[in-house]
Amino acid sequence: MEISFTNELDRLADGLADQGYAIIDNFLSAGEVDSILQLDEFKGDWGRFQKAGVGKSSERQIKENIRGDYIHWINPDSAAPAIRVYLAKLNSLIKHVNQSLFLSLKDFEVHMTVYPIGSYYHRHLDQFKRDDHRKLSVICYLNKDWQEADGGQLKIYTNADSFSILPLAGRLVCFRSDLLEHEVLPATRNRLSLTGWILDQHSDLRHL
């Protein structure tokens, strides 16, 4: 692993320990982002995506007044090579955070995400009420040449304040799933990302 990437992971672990969140720019290089955007799923044909719901399993409901994104779950065992590059970096992140913060993180679950123009996700917490296995939320953005006027910011709420993060291509945002409420603001362009969670158990997605 490159020294610069290791330094970024050190900074990520420090951020999680000190404030519950961290941001790494260029977690994916421009070339790696381009490779992912060339996949059929992200080339404008969203036939493999499903409307995202609220809640888990039998409690899951479609509520467009709460969230308007579309998702496509990724099976790590059959993922495209371009996606595997990202998943390998997530594995490095897990190993580093476990060593630095003495956690017992074991796996991840990730989906491709599309927010169509004007869609949003109201303020919420990522950890389910009856399932606390999601420990860290991780979002890597795929939006090239994104500007402030395009909107689509991720707004994170802390105990004392709130702040917004632009969904810039290659940028990774990682935060505590159980502590930090957040929302996705509407955008004037389609907003793309790889959205996931790091778990303290093995993911069921490997059985898709």
WOUR-V31060 format. One record per backbone hydrogen bond with DSSP energy under -0.5 kcal/mol. CO is the residue of the C=O (numbers start at 1). NH is the residue of the N-H. Records with the same first field share a line. If there is no record, write none. Layout:
CO = NH / NH
//
This chain:
2 = 6
3 = 7
4 = 8
5 = 9
6 = 10
7 = 11
8 = 12
9 = 13
10 = 14
11 = 15
12 = 16
13 = 17
14 = 18
15 = 19 / 20 / 21
16 = 20
20 = 176
22 = 174
23 = 25
24 = 27 / 172
29 = 33
30 = 34
31 = 35
32 = 36
33 = 37
34 = 38
36 = 39
39 = 42
40 = 43 / 45
44 = 46
46 = 49
50 = 71
54 = 61
56 = 59
57 = 60
61 = 54 / 63
63 = 66 / 67
66 = 122
68 = 116
69 = 52
70 = 114
71 = 50
72 = 112
73 = 75
74 = 76
75 = 78 / 79
80 = 83 / 84
81 = 85
82 = 86
83 = 87
84 = 88
85 = 89
86 = 90
87 = 91
88 = 92
89 = 93
90 = 94
91 = 95
92 = 96
93 = 97
94 = 98
95 = 99
96 = 100
97 = 101
98 = 102
107 = 199
109 = 197
110 = 74
111 = 195
112 = 72
113 = 193
114 = 70 / 116
115 = 191
116 = 119
120 = 68
121 = 184
124 = 182
128 = 131
131 = 128
133 = 135 / 200
135 = 177 / 178
136 = 198
137 = 175
138 = 196
139 = 173
140 = 194
141 = 170
142 = 144
143 = 146 / 169
147 = 150
148 = 151
150 = 188 / 189
153 = 155 / 185
154 = 156 / 165
155 = 183
156 = 158 / 163
157 = 181
161 = 158
163 = 156
165 = 154
166 = 168
168 = 171
170 = 27 / 28
171 = 141
172 = 24
173 = 139
174 = 22
175 = 137
176 = 179 / 180
177 = 126 / 127
179 = 181
181 = 157
182 = 124
183 = 155 / 185
184 = 121
186 = 152
187 = 118
190 = 192
191 = 115
192 = 142
193 = 113 / 195
194 = 140
195 = 111
196 = 138
197 = 109
198 = 135 / 136
199 = 106 / 107
203 = 206
204 = 207
205 = 208
//
